Amino acid sequence: MWGRNVYDSISKFLQFQLTVNVVAVIVAFTGACITQDSPLKAVQMLWVNLIMDTFASLALATEPP
């Protein structure tokens, strides 16, 4: 029961991370193509990743098995 819960949580976290990172790459790429400058700087992208990782891991860590 706990092993399946851990596996499901890891799968959900990886799916969430892939979705967030693909969207971030698309936004950065299209913004750079349209405005000739990236809409988000590197430090801003790191902060977004840090905040999104924290909330995602907390949400998945508190799921009951």
N, C-alpha and C positions, 0 to 999 in steps of 0.2 A: 504494500500500500504506500509506504513512504518512498520507496524507490520509483514507483510510477509517478508519484507527485513531483519528485525532484526532476525526473525526465520531462514531464509535461511543463514544469516551470521553466526549465532551460530551453525547451523548444519555443515556448511563448516569448521568452526574453529575446532569443535570437531572431524570431520573426519580427518582433517589435523593433529591434536594433536595425535589421536590414531595411525595414520600411522607412524608419526615420532617416537613416543615412542615405538611402537612395533619393528620398525627397530633398535632403540637404544638398546633395550633389546636383540634382536637377535645378534647384533654385539658384545655386551658385553659378552653374554653367549658363543657364539662360540669362541670368542677370548680367554676367560678364559679357555675353554676346550682345545683349541689347544696349547696355550702358557703357560698355568698354571698361567697367570697373566692377569688382566683386561686391555684391550687396552685403555680404558678411565677411568680416576680416577673420583671420585665423584664430585670434583669441576669442572672438565672439562665437565661432563654431565650437571651440573647446568648451566654453561655458554652456552652450546649448546642450552639447553632448553630456556634460557632467550633470546638469540638472535633469535631463531626460533619463539618464541611466539611474540616477538616485530614485526618482519616482517609480520607474518601471521595476526596479529591483525590490523596492518596498512593497509595491502592490503584489508582486508575485511571491514574495517571501511570506506574506501574511495569509495566503490562501490555505485553507484547511485541506488535509489530504482526503 
